[in-house]
Amino acid sequence: MHKNTRNVIIHYNNLQILAISSRKLSIVPSLYDGEQDPGPKFFCSGVQALLKRLTRPDFAKVFRKRTNSNLPFLKTPKYKFLTNEELDAEISKANKTAAWLLQMPPVVKVHDPINEVFSKDPALVGYDSSKYVFTDITFGVPNEQRLIVERDPDGTLQSCDHDTRKRLNQIYFPIQGRKVKEPTMFSDEEKFHGLLEEEKYEFILDRACIQYEPNEPTYQKVTSITYQHVDLKTNFNMLRSTRHFGPMAFYLTWHQSMDNLMLELLQTGFVRETVLLMGLRQAIHEDIAFADELNELVPQILPTPVQLKKSENLSEEDINLDNKCIDCVVKYITKNSAMKSQQELALQGFREEYQQLVELSRGLRKAHGNV
């Protein structure tokens, strides 16, 4: 990303004034518009399990305080005395609520243009200079299946394009929060860039999910630029424990640019998630040289508890699993990484710190007679 200018010449009383606008984005969006559809890969149960685990759900962030969403007052917290059985029930309820809040926006291919002509009636040529649009407003019909057609002045009767369908569906069956006219934060490049510079990533992505459908080019352009901005700034933690982290990890892996995320995981000491990210790459591209070893290790990691911070006490099972993960990372850096030197340095730092933790954990167990 860099600063750029746009020159505008204003004519006033035969004078020319050169106006220079502010900064401009240089990130090129990448859409899912190729021959391969990402949908089957994204909705695969194995990929979903990896993305949910990489999201690293943290209840403190998932249930954090937000604005009151235009409610007249904030909800008052409730305090209860619970038995163990009631506590377990509340925890189970919280897990289900968290899973609902972290439900990921779908990743699908950009929709194809609509070119469906029903008839051409030359007798209607010149009848009117305006276009007529006919909309089926039957209640309960899904918007994507609703019949919406237009009659052109030349007598052609055809299906409406996607933009017209979306606008008419919003008029007759409005979706809360969605605007008929595109919000300025997306249509004005300077405002959009300002939000990115302020690191309002979650706000941008939440708003995009409301305003657009996942298969719209504009939605994928907005999310693509946002994901790349997060990647450039290494602000991954700002989307972690949100519903947008999974689609971002999928996007970076799909476009072969997940090494920066892997470097961040190594630098922060989450070596197991590094292996899961490698498993995601294997599931999407199937280009990992040691796939058999990796596919055997990933199922061993998924059932383990989510690590929200670095471990302070390790069991022998943890040590054995982490050593297997380290061996996999070494092989990945050697054969598949595009950031070998940076990742090797980060792995070396992790190993040194991890070895100290292993010695401390074993020393504590020995001191307590638990060898």
C-alpha positions as CSV (number, residue, x, y, z in Angstrom):
1,M,0.0,0.0,0.0
2,H,1.2,3.5,-0.7
3,K,0.1,7.1,-1.0
4,N,-1.1,8.2,-4.4
5,T,-2.8,11.3,-5.8
6,R,-5.6,12.0,-8.2
7,N,-5.5,15.3,-10.1
8,V,-8.7,17.2,-10.9
9,I,-8.6,20.4,-13.1
10,I,-11.3,22.9,-12.1
11,H,-12.1,25.7,-14.6
12,Y,-13.1,29.0,-13.0
13,N,-13.2,32.3,-14.9
14,N,-10.9,30.9,-17.5
15,L,-8.4,29.9,-14.8
16,Q,-7.3,26.3,-14.3
17,I,-7.0,25.2,-10.7
18,L,-5.2,21.9,-10.0
19,A,-6.8,20.1,-7.0
20,I,-5.0,17.1,-5.5
21,S,-7.1,14.6,-3.7
22,S,-6.0,12.6,-0.7
23,R,-4.7,9.0,-0.5
24,K,-5.8,6.1,-2.7
25,L,-5.7,2.4,-2.2
26,S,-3.3,0.3,-4.2
27,I,-4.5,-3.1,-3.1
28,V,-5.8,-5.2,-6.0
29,P,-8.8,-7.3,-5.0
30,S,-8.9,-11.0,-5.9
31,L,-12.4,-12.4,-6.4
32,Y,-13.6,-16.0,-6.5
33,D,-14.4,-15.7,-10.2
34,G,-12.2,-18.4,-11.7
35,E,-13.2,-21.7,-13.1
36,Q,-12.9,-23.4,-9.7
37,D,-15.7,-22.9,-7.2
38,P,-14.5,-22.4,-3.6
39,G,-17.9,-23.4,-2.2
40,P,-17.4,-27.2,-2.0
41,K,-14.0,-26.8,-0.4
42,F,-15.3,-24.2,2.1
43,F,-18.3,-26.2,3.2
44,C,-16.4,-29.5,3.5
45,S,-16.8,-30.7,7.1
46,G,-13.0,-31.1,7.6
47,V,-12.3,-27.5,6.4
48,Q,-15.0,-26.1,8.6
49,A,-13.5,-27.9,11.6
50,L,-10.1,-26.4,10.8
51,L,-11.5,-22.9,10.3
52,K,-13.5,-23.0,13.5
53,R,-10.5,-24.1,15.5
54,L,-8.2,-21.5,13.8
55,T,-10.8,-18.8,14.9
56,R,-9.6,-19.6,18.4
57,P,-13.0,-18.8,20.2
58,D,-12.6,-16.7,23.3
59,F,-15.8,-16.1,25.2
60,A,-14.4,-12.8,26.6
61,K,-14.3,-11.4,23.1
62,V,-17.3,-13.2,21.7
63,F,-19.6,-11.9,24.4
64,R,-17.9,-8.6,24.9
65,K,-20.0,-5.4,25.4
66,R,-21.2,-3.7,22.2
67,T,-23.5,-0.8,21.4
68,N,-27.1,-1.2,22.2
69,S,-28.1,-1.7,18.5
70,N,-30.7,1.1,18.7
71,L,-32.4,-0.5,21.7
72,P,-33.8,2.1,24.2
73,F,-31.7,0.7,27.1
74,L,-28.9,-1.7,27.8
75,K,-29.7,-5.1,29.3
76,T,-29.1,-5.4,33.0
77,P,-26.8,-8.4,33.8
78,K,-28.3,-11.2,35.9
79,Y,-26.5,-13.0,38.7
80,K,-27.5,-16.5,39.8
81,F,-26.4,-19.2,42.3
82,L,-26.2,-22.5,40.4
83,T,-25.6,-26.1,41.2
84,N,-23.0,-28.0,39.2
85,E,-25.7,-29.5,36.9
86,E,-27.2,-26.0,36.3
87,L,-23.7,-24.6,35.7
88,D,-23.0,-27.3,33.1
89,A,-26.3,-26.5,31.4
90,E,-25.5,-22.8,31.3
91,I,-22.0,-23.5,29.8
92,S,-23.6,-25.7,27.2
93,K,-26.0,-22.9,26.3
94,A,-23.2,-20.4,26.1
95,N,-21.3,-22.7,23.8
96,K,-24.3,-22.9,21.5
97,T,-24.7,-19.1,21.5
98,A,-21.0,-18.6,20.8
99,A,-21.2,-21.0,17.9
100,W,-24.2,-19.1,16.5
101,L,-22.3,-15.7,16.9
102,L,-19.3,-17.2,15.2
103,Q,-21.1,-18.6,12.2
104,M,-19.0,-17.8,9.2
105,P,-20.2,-15.9,6.2
106,P,-20.2,-18.3,3.3
107,V,-17.5,-18.3,0.7
108,V,-18.9,-18.9,-2.8
109,K,-18.1,-18.1,-6.4
110,V,-19.2,-14.8,-8.0
111,H,-22.6,-15.3,-9.6
112,D,-22.8,-15.5,-13.4
113,P,-24.6,-12.8,-15.3
114,I,-28.3,-13.3,-16.2
115,N,-28.9,-13.6,-19.9
116,E,-32.4,-15.1,-20.2
117,V,-34.7,-13.8,-23.0
118,F,-38.3,-15.1,-23.0
119,S,-39.6,-13.4,-26.1
120,K,-39.2,-10.6,-28.6
121,D,-42.3,-8.8,-29.8
122,P,-41.6,-6.3,-32.7
123,A,-45.2,-5.0,-32.4
124,L,-44.3,-3.3,-29.2
125,V,-41.4,-1.3,-30.7
126,G,-42.1,2.4,-30.2
127,Y,-45.0,1.8,-27.8
128,D,-43.2,3.5,-25.0
129,S,-39.7,4.9,-24.3
130,S,-39.6,3.5,-20.8
131,K,-38.8,0.1,-19.6
132,Y,-41.4,-1.9,-17.7
133,V,-40.5,-4.2,-14.8
134,F,-42.8,-7.0,-13.5
135,T,-42.2,-8.5,-10.0
136,D,-43.8,-11.5,-8.4
137,I,-44.5,-10.3,-4.8
138,T,-45.9,-13.6,-3.6
139,F,-45.1,-13.9,0.1
140,G,-42.8,-16.7,1.1
141,V,-40.9,-17.1,-2.2
142,P,-37.1,-17.0,-1.7
143,N,-35.7,-13.8,-3.2
144,E,-33.2,-15.7,-5.3
145,Q,-36.1,-17.7,-6.9
146,R,-38.5,-14.8,-7.3
147,L,-39.7,-14.1,-10.9
148,I,-38.6,-10.6,-11.9
149,V,-38.7,-9.7,-15.6
150,E,-38.5,-6.6,-17.7
151,R,-40.0,-5.4,-21.0
152,D,-37.6,-3.3,-23.0
153,P,-38.8,-0.5,-25.4
154,D,-37.8,-2.8,-28.4
155,G,-40.3,-5.4,-27.2
156,T,-37.8,-7.8,-25.6
157,L,-39.1,-9.6,-22.5
158,Q,-36.2,-10.9,-20.4
159,S,-35.0,-11.6,-16.9
160,C,-33.6,-8.7,-14.9
161,D,-30.0,-8.4,-14.0
162,H,-28.7,-9.1,-10.5
163,D,-28.6,-5.4,-9.5
164,T,-32.2,-4.8,-10.5
165,R,-33.4,-8.0,-8.8
166,K,-31.7,-7.0,-5.6
167,R,-33.1,-3.5,-5.6
168,L,-36.7,-4.7,-6.2
169,N,-36.4,-7.4,-3.6
170,Q,-35.2,-4.8,-1.1
171,I,-38.2,-2.5,-2.0
172,Y,-40.9,-5.2,-1.6
173,F,-39.2,-7.4,1.1
174,P,-36.7,-5.2,2.9
175,I,-33.8,-6.8,4.8
176,Q,-33.1,-4.9,8.1
177,G,-30.0,-2.8,7.8
178,R,-29.7,-3.1,4.0
179,K,-30.0,0.1,2.0
180,V,-31.4,0.4,-1.5
181,K,-28.6,2.8,-2.4
182,E,-25.1,1.7,-1.7
183,P,-23.7,3.2,1.5
184,T,-21.1,5.9,1.1
185,M,-18.6,3.9,3.1
186,F,-18.4,1.5,0.2
187,S,-19.0,3.8,-2.8
188,D,-16.6,6.5,-1.7
189,E,-13.0,5.2,-1.9
190,E,-11.6,7.8,0.4
191,K,-14.1,6.9,3.2
192,F,-13.4,3.2,2.7
193,H,-9.7,3.8,2.9
194,G,-10.1,5.9,6.0
195,L,-12.0,3.1,7.8
196,L,-9.2,0.7,6.8
197,E,-6.6,3.0,8.2
198,E,-8.6,3.3,11.4
199,E,-8.5,-0.6,11.5
200,K,-12.3,-0.8,11.6
201,Y,-12.1,-4.3,10.0
202,E,-14.9,-6.0,11.9
203,F,-17.3,-3.0,11.3
204,I,-16.5,-3.1,7.5
205,L,-17.1,-6.8,7.2
206,D,-20.2,-6.8,9.3
207,R,-21.7,-4.0,7.2
208,A,-20.7,-5.8,4.0
209,C,-22.5,-8.9,5.1
210,I,-25.7,-6.9,5.6
211,Q,-25.5,-4.8,2.4
212,Y,-24.4,-7.5,-0.1
213,E,-24.9,-11.2,-0.9
214,P,-21.8,-13.4,-0.7
215,N,-21.8,-14.0,-4.4
216,E,-21.8,-10.3,-5.4
217,P,-18.6,-8.9,-6.9
218,T,-18.8,-5.8,-4.7
219,Y,-18.9,-7.9,-1.6
220,Q,-15.9,-10.0,-2.6
221,K,-14.0,-6.8,-3.6
222,V,-14.7,-5.2,-0.2
223,T,-13.7,-8.4,1.8
224,S,-10.7,-9.1,-0.4
225,I,-9.3,-5.6,0.2
226,T,-10.0,-5.8,3.9
227,Y,-8.4,-9.2,4.3
228,Q,-5.3,-8.0,2.4
229,H,-5.1,-4.9,4.6
230,V,-5.2,-7.1,7.7
231,D,-2.5,-9.3,6.2
232,L,-0.2,-6.3,5.3
233,K,-0.6,-4.9,8.8
234,T,-0.4,-8.3,10.5
235,N,-3.5,-7.3,12.4
236,F,-4.8,-10.9,12.5
237,N,-5.7,-10.7,16.2
238,M,-8.3,-8.0,15.5
239,L,-10.4,-10.5,13.6
240,R,-9.6,-13.5,15.8
241,S,-12.6,-14.9,17.8
242,T,-14.9,-13.2,15.3
243,R,-17.0,-14.8,12.5
244,H,-14.7,-13.3,9.9
245,F,-11.4,-14.9,10.8
246,G,-12.3,-18.3,9.2
247,P,-13.2,-16.7,5.8
248,M,-10.0,-14.6,6.0
249,A,-7.9,-17.7,6.7
250,F,-9.6,-19.5,3.8
251,Y,-9.1,-16.5,1.5
252,L,-5.3,-16.2,2.3
253,T,-4.9,-20.0,1.9
254,W,-6.9,-20.1,-1.3
255,H,-4.7,-17.4,-2.9
256,Q,-1.5,-19.0,-1.6
257,S,-0.7,-16.1,0.7
258,M,-1.0,-17.6,4.1
259,D,2.7,-17.6,5.1
260,N,2.4,-14.2,6.9
261,L,-0.4,-15.7,9.1
262,M,1.8,-18.7,9.7
263,L,4.7,-16.5,10.7
264,E,2.4,-14.7,13.2
265,L,1.3,-18.0,14.7
266,L,5.0,-19.0,15.2
267,Q,5.9,-15.7,16.7
268,T,3.1,-15.9,19.2
269,G,3.9,-19.5,20.1
270,F,0.8,-21.3,18.7
271,V,2.6,-24.1,16.9
272,R,-0.5,-26.4,16.9
273,E,-2.5,-23.8,15.0
274,T,0.4,-23.5,12.5
275,V,-0.1,-27.2,11.8
276,L,-3.8,-26.7,11.4
277,L,-3.1,-23.9,8.9
278,M,-0.9,-26.3,7.0
279,G,-3.8,-28.9,7.1
280,L,-6.1,-26.2,5.6
281,R,-3.6,-25.7,2.7
282,Q,-3.4,-29.4,2.1
283,A,-7.3,-29.7,2.1
284,I,-7.5,-26.8,-0.5
285,H,-4.5,-27.3,-2.7
286,E,-3.2,-30.8,-1.8
287,D,0.4,-29.7,-2.4
288,I,2.1,-30.5,0.9
289,A,5.0,-32.9,0.4
290,F,4.5,-34.7,3.7
291,A,0.7,-35.0,3.4
292,D,0.4,-38.4,5.1
293,E,2.2,-37.3,8.3
294,L,0.2,-34.1,8.3
295,N,-3.2,-35.8,7.9
296,E,-2.3,-38.1,10.7
297,L,-1.3,-35.2,13.1
298,V,-4.3,-32.9,12.5
299,P,-6.9,-35.2,14.0
300,Q,-4.7,-35.4,17.1
301,I,-4.8,-31.6,17.5
302,L,-8.5,-30.9,16.9
303,P,-9.8,-32.7,20.1
304,T,-7.3,-30.8,22.4
305,P,-8.5,-27.7,24.2
306,V,-8.3,-24.4,22.5
307,Q,-5.2,-22.5,23.7
308,L,-6.1,-18.9,24.3
309,K,-2.6,-18.1,25.6
310,K,0.8,-19.8,26.0
311,S,0.8,-22.9,28.2
312,E,2.4,-22.5,31.6
313,N,2.5,-26.2,32.5
314,L,2.9,-29.1,30.1
315,S,2.2,-32.7,30.4
316,E,4.3,-35.4,28.6
317,E,1.4,-35.8,26.1
318,D,1.5,-32.1,25.3
319,I,5.3,-32.2,24.9
320,N,5.1,-35.2,22.5
321,L,2.3,-33.6,20.4
322,D,4.1,-30.2,20.3
323,N,7.4,-31.9,19.2
324,K,5.5,-33.6,16.3
325,C,4.1,-30.2,15.3
326,I,7.6,-28.7,15.4
327,D,8.9,-31.4,13.1
328,C,6.0,-30.7,10.7
329,V,6.7,-27.0,10.7
330,V,10.4,-27.7,9.9
331,K,9.4,-29.8,6.9
332,Y,6.9,-27.1,5.7
333,I,9.5,-24.3,5.9
334,T,12.0,-26.4,4.0
335,K,9.7,-27.6,1.2
336,N,6.7,-25.3,0.9
337,S,7.3,-21.9,2.6
338,A,7.6,-18.6,0.8
339,M,9.1,-16.9,3.9
340,K,11.8,-19.4,4.8
341,S,14.2,-17.0,6.7
342,Q,11.5,-15.2,8.7
343,Q,9.8,-18.4,9.7
344,E,13.0,-20.2,10.5
345,L,14.0,-17.4,12.9
346,A,10.5,-17.4,14.5
347,L,10.6,-21.2,14.9
348,Q,14.1,-20.9,16.5
349,G,12.8,-18.4,19.0
350,F,9.8,-20.6,19.8
351,R,12.0,-23.7,20.3
352,E,14.3,-21.9,22.8
353,E,11.4,-20.6,24.8
354,Y,9.5,-23.9,24.6
355,Q,12.5,-25.9,25.8
356,Q,12.7,-23.7,28.9
357,L,9.0,-24.3,29.6
358,V,9.5,-28.1,29.1
359,E,12.3,-28.1,31.7
360,L,10.3,-26.0,34.1
361,S,7.2,-28.3,33.8
362,R,9.3,-31.5,34.3
363,G,11.1,-29.9,37.2
364,L,7.8,-29.0,38.9
365,R,6.4,-32.5,38.4
366,K,9.6,-34.0,39.8
367,A,9.5,-31.7,42.8
368,H,5.9,-32.9,43.5
369,G,6.8,-36.6,43.0
370,N,4.8,-36.9,39.8
371,V,7.6,-38.1,37.5
